[in-house]
Structures are given as C-alpha cells and as structure tokens.
Amino acid sequence: MTDLAAQGAARVDWIRSRMALLAAARDELSVTRPFAGRRIGMSLHVEPKTAVLVETLAAGGAELIGTGNHGSTQDDVVAYLNTLPGIEIVGRRDDDLDQHHANLAHVLDSGFDMVLDNGADLVAGLVARGTAATVLGGTEETTSGGLRLRDDGELAGRVPFPVIVINDSMLKAIGENRHAVGQSVVESLMRITNLMVPGRRFVVFGYGWCGRGVAQYLRALGGRVAVVEVDELKAFEAALDGYRVGSIDDFAEWGDVFITATGHPGVLPVEQIERMHDGAVLANCGHFPWEIDVAGLRAAATGSREIIDSVERIDLPSGRHVVLIADGRMFNLAGREPKGNSIESMDLGFLLQTLSLERVATRAAELPAGAQPVPDDIERTIARRFVAALSSAE
C-alpha cells in the first residue's frame, strides 16, 4: 500500500468506527449478498464516509466503478479505495472541469447495471448515449439531481429505470440536510475565512431543508440572518421562524455574507453582486457550481487574486471587491480542509442509499420508471435503528 493509500486507510478507519448503522448493514449484506454479479456506476463526493459506503456495497457482492464530484475528491481516499478488490475510482481533487467530464465518460464507457448518482450526471450520460435500457435502476442523492429528473428537468420522462431520490427522504431532510449541512456549512465558513459569526449580516438563498439548517446554525452563533425565498409558503415559514424575508433586491446592499442553497442556477446574478458593499463574501453550498454567476462575475471583474487557499478576491469596476469561496463550488466539501457533513448524519444518509440500492437490486420490477421517493418501509426501518442507536449511547 502506498503512503497516500495508507493515509486514506487510516482516516477511513476512524470514520468506519463511528458508523454503526452501516456496520450492521455490512454484516447483513455479507450474508444476503443482494449485489452479487452487479456492477454499480458511481458519481459521488469521494471522502472517507463515502469509502465506508463503498465497503458496505462491496460486502454485499457489488463491483464498483466510480468517480468523484468536481473539486471535492480526496486523493488519499481514492488511493485507498483502489486497493480494494473489485473497486475502481478515477479522478483527483485538482481535476479541472474538462477532466471531470472525462472521468464521467470513463465510468460510462466501463459499463454498469446499477447507478449511484449525485446530480444525475451518470443518468444524463446514459440517456444521451442511448444506453439507459441496460441499467436495472439506481439512486440519486441530491435535490439538484432530482430537479433534473422531474417536472421541467431535461431528463423528465426519459429515464426507463427506477431512480430512488434519497433527498426526498424526511430522514435525510431533517438529519442530513437541516442539521448536518447547517452545521457543516457554518463550520466550514468559519474555518476557511476565520470570520466572526456573531453580529455579522448573512443572506441565505433558499429555505429548503439545507437553507433552514444554514440559517438556524448561523443564528445560533449570533449571526443576523435574512432569507431570500421565491416560494410563498417557504417564505411564510421563514418569516414565522423569525428571519427577515425578502428578495435579493432587498438585501444586496445589507448583507456581509451571501450563501446559496437552492439547487437552481443563476440565483445570485452579477448585477446584484455589483451592488454589494466592499468585501462582501459569496459562498455556495448547492451541489452544482451554478447558483452564483461566477462566469459573469469574472467577465465583469477588473482583476482577481487568491488570498489564501479557497478564498479569492475579485475586484469590480466600482472600485469595490467581493470575496468568492471555493470558486462557487460546494464549499463545505470543495473548500480548504474539507470535512463535509457529520459522520453520524452520513451513516444515516448512506444507510438510506444502501437499502434503496438493495431494493432496486432485489425488486426493481415492482418499482415504476423514473424518479421516486425512498420507500416508506425503508424510512421507518432506518428511523427505528437510528433512534435505538442514540438511546443505547445514553
């Protein structure tokens, strides 16, 4: 084992020791082996918690070919996973977007019959190539991917196999999105920038589960928080939760730090960025780096320079400047010293992935084609296990 792989193995050892739900599932799957003879294609953030998920699927008999998401891959974890039999992971943390697309193409070229997707990139590739009929089914992790698969998304009605959208789960919404993302985003902002939260003015875009969590944890640390939300009912909820609520027109000149958490492109346009005060901070925690108009910002800029890793100063024609975190990517995973969501929350979330993939592997014929929520019995099984695990620790 190389030094890099050994470093990754040591980090995964610690994470694995705190993921009791996946440990129990790994023991069960090693007996039932629902993935025997199956090859899973994966596009997912590759970090130590993901490695434990991969180990769990492998214990159930799966082979796996995968790549990370752009900017968040942790090289030591990739090196460790590639020492495991039947596992191939491609990609590096410093890959540019073109190389990331080449990594996705490599996974698609290699062939698989189940998919573990994040942002629907692999599903989109299957549809574009006309090879989706070769796949039994799979899962999608994110709101962003779910939007692509449903309603007005470009993949709606075009996917011939079942895709269980993990982000539809109330367990994930509460445990991972609200509490884990909320904690992770605020912790990462503090770690990357070393800025003080109390008294600072924050504008959070979106009051879905992730936006709720970000706003909650900022306020818990003394931040002054406003919410931008276009959905009337979510805006109503945010107002009753005690936040200032309005449009970006209302808050562009008020905020100190702007955090996007919507899953939608272009929610923070360059014309609003140009109204912000000198030194305003821009950060995105949505899956795709499209919520902040980074391309428009760079086109309008008079200059830019990296201040420290993951922190870039961008000068504006007005003479003011803004600070962009992690190039507009999901900064709690793509920024400096990435930690991502808490171990326990990902134990919960990845058990949802595991049991949903097991359902596809064993009962795909009973599931409709296209995007669908996590089956209710799986949600309730995991809820019981999680509460039992918390109770046993008291």
Disulfide bonds with the S-S distance in Angstrom:
none
